[in-house]
Amino acid sequence: MPARSKVGVKAYSPSHITGFFEIIRHESPLRTGSVGCGVALEAGCVVEVRFSESIDERKHRILINGVETDAKTTKLVVERLAGKPVIVDIKLEVPVGCGFGASAAGTLSTALALNELFSLKMSLNRLAQLAHVAEVTNKTGLGDIIAQSYGGVVIRLSPGPPGVGVVDKIPCGSVEVGAVAFRELPTKEVLDDEDAKRRINEAGRRAMRDLMQAPSLENFMRLSKRFAYETGLVSERGKDAIEAVEAAGGLASVAMLGDTVFAVGLAGDGRRVLGTLPENIYECLLEFGGIIRSKIAAHGAKTLP
């Protein structure tokens, strides 16, 4: 029976920027996904779910930053887990459709919150698996869920959600990332383009091979930039921003899949990333638009008090 005494439950998920990836298809959606590497950011998503007063037993409401929306990926998880009408109130700190894994963050944190609200007693792996299947089914993402479940700089060694996919992590301390989003780039459009998928898989395979020879945050950033240029998934404005950051002494690349440039500061020796984004790189990014500034998330998705 639902835990009717609870007014609302909150859960959090970090966002996630993929630097490079290779698409892996399988007849099972649990084994469909991607391998590659990315960074989970503290700037992410907080979801509150609460019981609805609707008399329509089939009516759920999903709001993103106060605006009611269809949110098909999140809706699949709500329909699977909610035993009665609920309101899902999603607060995003990152833009949708710009390469931050916003859809995955909203779906994963919604699953965690519903599990608590309805006392379902499901494990994190099982909830993440439901969220992953919803993402793959709607072609809104391939590898964000598993990275957001763990946090940090996640290397996805085999596709799928927690309990199915296999990951490793690049050790890194408290590192700040700066990002500028130029425009939305619907993931589905790219995933339906066969020529784009071929370029992605060839470049992603090379990037993964080279990363595993020297798994560091610096190498990840450099390989991500190479991937963006090899696949053509970088706009002219994105190239300008990357060049400007590099001229200022930083490292930059493109968030996949989106027209977003993300950057870190580089120490004078050029071999390690600084913990704080230097002001000159912040000002450099600011010339291209509003900046999202966030630390790399040390932990993954969780319910909140």
C-alpha positions, 0 to 999 in steps of 0.5 A, a space after each residue: 500500500 502507498 505510504 499515504 502519510 507522506 506529503 512529499 519526498 525529494 531526491 537529487 541527481 547530479 547532471 552528467 557531461 559525456 566527453 566521448 562515447 561509442 554507441 552499443 546496440 542490443 536486443 535488450 534495452 538493459 544492454 543497450 547504451 554506450 561506453 565512454 567517459 564523462 563527468 558528473 556535476 553537482 549542479 543537477 536536479 532536485 525532484 519532489 514527488 507528492 500525491 495529487 488531488 486529481 480525481 482521475 486515477 490515471 492523471 499524473 502531472 510533471 512540472 519542469 521548473 514550474 512549467 507542466 510538460 509531457 516529459 515522456 522519459 520521466 513519465 514512463 517511470 512514473 507510470 511504472 512506479 506510482 500507484 496513484 496520481 502524483 505531482 512530479 516537481 522537477 527543479 533543474 540547475 542545467 538546461 535541457 537538450 544541451 548535453 547535461 543529461 538533464 532528462 536522465 537526472 530528472 528521471 533517475 531522481 524521480 524514480 528514487 523519490 517515488 520509491 520512498 513515497 510509495 515504500 516500494 523497497 527497491 534497490 538503487 540498481 533496480 530503480 536506475 535500470 528502470 530509468 535507463 530503459 526509459 531513456 533508451 526507449 525514448 532515445 533521450 540518452 544512452 549512458 547518463 544514468 549509470 554515471 549519475 548513479 555513481 558520480 565523479 569522472 566515470 569511465 563506462 567500460 560496458 553499456 547498461 545501467 548499474 547492475 548490468 554495465 561496468 564502470 571504472 572511475 578516474 580519481 580526482 579531487 574537488 575540481 570546478 568545471 565551467 560550461 556555456 550552452 549555446 543551443 539545444 541539440 535533440 539527442 534523438 536527431 543524432 541517434 537516428 543519423 546512421 552516418 553520424 553514428 558511424 563517425 561517433 563509434 569510430 572516434 569513440 573507440 579510439 578515444 577509449 583505447 587512448 584513455 585507458 592507456 593513461 586515465 587522467 582528467 587531463 587526458 580525458 579533456 584532450 581526448 574529448 576535444 579530439 572526439 568532438 572535432 573528428 565527429 564534427 559534433 562541434 559548432 563554429 561558435 564552440 570552436 571559438 570558445 575552445 580556442 579562447 579557453 586554450 589561449 587562456 591556459 585551460 582545457 575545453 571540449 564539447 558536451 555530448 550531445 549538445 552545443 555546449 562547451 565545458 572547460 577546466 583550468 590547467 596548472 602551469 606545468 600543463 599536467 594537472 587540472 586545477 581545483 578551482 576554475 581560474 578567473 581568466 577562464 571564467 571571464 573568457 567563457 563569459 564572453 560567449 554567454 551565461 556560465 554554469 559553474 559547478 564542482 564535479 560531483 563526489 557522489 551519485 543520486 540519492 534521496 534527500 531528508 
